[in-house]
Amino acid sequence: MNKLGLLGKNISYSFSRTYFKAKFENEQITDTSYENFDIESIDLFPSIVKNTKGLKGMNVTIPYKEVVMPYLDKINKKAADIGAVNTIRITKKGKLVGYNTDCYGFKKSIEPHLKAHHKKALILGTGGASKAIAYSLKKLGIAYQYVSRKQSEGIAFTYDTLTEADIEKTPVIINCTPLGTFPNVEACPDIPYNGITDKHILFDLIYNPEVTKFLKQGKQYGATTINGLKMLELQAEKAWSIWDL
């Protein structure tokens, strides 16, 4: 029996397990199972690999996309450039190879909505997912700046310094923070939403709820809004092709 799974922390809500379960049923794939590997800290990762018979690959989610990298034998060039891994393939020889399929999922899901004026973006948050977003924006020729809670190197704005004018002149805004995820649906990134226009795209990596408070605010000002579901489906299928079972 081939085994796959999701590595993360507090992931009972996870999209991946539900998605792959449905995929296996629909496509009558009976020799593969998918489970959650919910661990308190990354140093428990090697014991999962060692003790899970038939393990062929994993998806990786918050908070392990970056810290899992030193445990891998090889990292695909794209994932190395990004600095985050969300897919691991285990070779026949038992080697662990890291990939990033978030960048593929994001690029494919935002591309149809892009127009000529979408030349600048704000990335809210600085975790592993935001790195894949930055990589994709670069490939799409969109200049980006990070917004974070604290000022540090490479951070253009904190939430305190971001102005309505900054929002106005940056027509793509991507939420890579967990703010607004179920059950905390009343939370959202603290940005000056009144700078948003109907020329904006608001993209939220969150998919549960379907319309987060962040997206609701964008809709209010006529922005194009996109949630993270399509991106997740695309990255999951890309991971499946990498595992090649």
N, C-alpha and C positions, 0 to 999 in steps of 0.2 A: 504493500500500500504506500503510495506517495503521500508525503505530508507537506503541507504548506502552512504558513501562519503569519500573524501580525505581531510584531514586537513593539511594545509601547507600555504606557503606564496609565491606569484607570481607563481602560479601553472597552469596557463592556458595551458601550453604545456603538462600537465601531461599524463603519460602513463596509469594510473589507470582508469580514466574515459573512455578513448577510449577502453581499454581492456575489462572492464566490460560491456560496451555498446554492444560490438561485441559478448561477451559471452552470454548476455541475448537474443540477436537476434538469434544466432545460436542454442541455447538450448531452445528457445521459453519460456523463463522465463518472464512472463508478470506482475507479482505482485511485482516486485522489481525495484527500480531506483537507479542511482548512480550519485552523483553530487560533485562539488568541493566546499569545505568550505575554501575559501581563506581569511585568517585573518591577520591583521597587527600585532597583538600581542596576546600572549597565554591567556591573561585575558579575551578575548572575547569568549573563548571556552565554558564556562558554559552556556552562553546564547544560543549558537547553540544547545546544548544538550536539553536545556529547551524548545526552540521554534521550533524544527524540529519534527513535528508529524510523528510517525512511524519509528523513527531512531533506527536501529538495530545494526549498527556497523560502524567503520571507519578504513581507513588506515591513517597512519601519516607519513608525509615526512618532509624534511628540512624546517624550523629549529626547529621543535617542538618535535622530538623523545625523547629528555631527559626532557625538561621542562613541558611536558604534564603529567609526572608521578605523581606529587603531587595532581593532580586533580582526580585521579582514586581511586576507592574504594578498588580494589584488583589488585595485579600484579603477574602474573604467574611466577613460580620460575625461569624459563629460562630467561625471560625478566628482572627479578630482578638481576640475576647474570650478565647479559650483561650490564644493566644500561641504557637501551633504549627500547622504545616501538614503534612498527610501525603498530600495529593492536589493535583495541579496540572493544570488544564485549559488547553490552548493554543487560543485562539479562532481563527476564520477569518482575523482580521486580525493574528494572531501575538502577541496579548497573553497574558501569563501570569497566570492567576487561581488563587489559593490557597484550598483548602478543608480542613476537618478532618472525616474520617469515622470516626476512632477513637472519638469520643464516642458516635456512633450505635451502633457495633459493641459497645462496652462496655455501654451502657445496655440494649440489647436482650438481651444475653447474661446479665446479672446479674439483671435484673428478675424473671424467673420464680422465682428462688430467695429473693427478699426476703420477710421476715416482719415483723410489727409491731415486734419488738424490735431490728431492724437499723437503729438510728438514728445510730450513730457508726462512723467508719471510720479506719483508719490507711493512709496511702499510703507505701509503701516506695520511696524514690527520688524524684528531683526533675527528671528530664529531660523532654523534649518529650511523651512518652507520658503521664507523670504529670499534666501540665496538662489533657489531655483527660479523664482520669479524674476529676480534681477538678471540672471543669465538669459532668460527668455526675452526680456525686454531689450537687452543688448542686441540679441539676434534679430529682433524686429525693428531695430533702429530707433528705439524710444529711449530718450534720456530719463534717468530716474534719480530720485533722492529718497533717503530713508527718513522716517519719522519714528522717534523712540521716546520712551519715558525719560531717559537720562541722556545728557549730552556726552558723547565720546567720539573718538576718531571715526570719520566716515559717516557720521550722523549729521544731516543738514538741519533738521528741526527737532525740537522736542514738542510735545503737545502744548506746552505753555507758549512757545514762540511762534507757532504756526498761525498765520493770519488769514483773514477772509480773502485778501488779495493773492496770497500764495495759492489758495485753493482755486480761485478764479482762473489763474493762469496755468494751472496744471490739470488738464482735462481727463487724466486717467488716475484713479485712486484705487489701490488694492489693499484690502484688509487681510494681513497675514497673522493677525493676533487671534487668540481664542475668544475674544470679547463678543458676547452675544450668542454663544453656543448654548443649546438646550442643556440644562433647565434655566440658565441665567439669561433669558431672552430679552430682558429689559436693559441689558448692558450694551454699550457700543463705544467705539473709539471716540475720544473727546476731541473732535475737530470742528472748526467753524463751518458747519454745513450750509450756512446761508451764502457761502461763496460758490456753491454748486449751481450749474446751469444745465440747460437741455443739450449742451455740447459735451457734457461729461459722460464718462463710463465709470460706474462703481462696480468693482469686482470683489466679491467676498469669498474667501476660501472655505468658509463655513457652508454646510449644506443642511444642517438641522438646527434651527428651523429653516424652511425653504426660503422665507423672506425675513432676514434679520432686521434688527432696528437700524443698522447701518444702511441697508438697502432701502428700507422704508423711507428714511430721510432723503436718500438720493431720488427716489421716485417722486417725492413731494416737490422737488425742484425740476422735474422733467428729465432726469438723467436716465441713460440706459443702465439697467442693473442686471448683473449676472451672479448667480451663486456658484458654489464649488462642486456641484454634483457632476456636471459634464466632465470637468477636469479630473475628478476622481475616477469616473468610469473609464476615461481614456488612459489614465496612468495605470489602472488595474489591468486593462487589456494589454498594454505595453509590457507590464511586468510578466503577465502570462506568456507572452511570446518570448521573453528572455528565459524563463524557466524551461520552456521548450519540452514539455512533458508529453 
